[in-house]
Amino acid sequence: MATDDDKPDDAAARDEEERRKRALALSQEIAQRWEPSRLSKLVVGGAGAGEKLDLATQSEMEKRLGHCLLLLLQAEMAQPAAGVSRQRRK
């Protein structure tokens, strides 16, 4: 026999299950929308024709690129060595 105390737990469990279903649906939608092959087509389609950037845009892009490279280097340095030495490609 169910008591009044069981009802909030059942509602919470249903709410949690519904939240998980919505989160999964959203994750799948995002993955489909931002699929790498689709993104590469957008990037290629929107690429410039080689014209020179104005100084403000060039400076902003260099700043962003530098920040991204810094983050990549920090992430690589934080990873423990795998024991395999990296060789330069010839």
CORFEN-V9700 format. One record per helix or strand of 3 or more residues. SS is the DSSP state (H for helix, E for strand). FROM is the first residue (numbers start at 1). TO is the last residue. If there is no record, write none. Layout:
ss = <SS,SS>
from = <FROM,FROM>
to = <TO,TO>
This chain:
ss = <H,H,H>
from = <4,36,55>
to = <33,45,78>
